[in-house]
């Protein structure tokens, strides 16, 4: 089976490296990154959102599966903006998997949201995602192929975890009462993708998060315990020195239900919560 990936970044590469039986090609932002992946055996093409390397369209035409990891912008989805005609005409294409975000739900005042909940994001990034999801669903309907929309929680994993932030001195314990965040380990993103391809279902929307929404300061505290270091001091959200973007993440407070993944897809989490994941990454599993 042949896979083409728009956006061979952190999550997509984890999936590709776990599934070497797939013949994989895809895009990165620079020629240097493309060259590095080609040395690894992945047929990579530079694509800056406006133009792509020679050979990209030919590789796309051979794809059975299409994975979209590149984010949209104010100008729309970059893959569709430039290559929609070629994607619609790809003769072997059987399935599209689109990596979106739980941010499309907006805030829920700490309540639960599931795949049937309304999308009510008010920020620009969330609206770009909603538009991109709709465009990919429309393409699937036109082609009569399934499209899976994976709404991802906050992604973490090796090199991108509370353990790493503690080690490099950037960890903070910012406390906003009743605030919780949802998260997902990169290995479980790869696991869900593999399960969706294996199940070969009709497509749909899937919330991809672990089983325990939790306050962010609790994650830092637990990671510090594993490393045997003191946690950073607590900082009240109201007075914490934060960038506008960092502060904006605290405006959406929700608990993401993943019962659909468990019940309809039969997915079994590698890391049901941050505890199992951090213990494993700290060598304490």
Secondary structure, DSSP 8 states (H G I E B T S, - for coil): -EEEEE--SHHHHHHHHH-TTSEEEEEESSHHHHHHHHHTT-EEEEB-SS-B-TTHHHHHHT-SEEEE-S--BTTB-HHHHHHHHHHHH-TT--EEEEEEEGGGG---TT-EE-TTS-----SHHHHHHHHHHHHHHHHHHHHT-EEEEEEE-EEEBTTBSHHHHHHHT---EEE-TT--B-EEEHHHHHHHHHHHHHHT---EEEEE--S--B-HHHHHHHHHHHHT-----EEEGGG----HHHHHGGG---EE--HHHHHHS----S-SSHHHHHHHHTT--
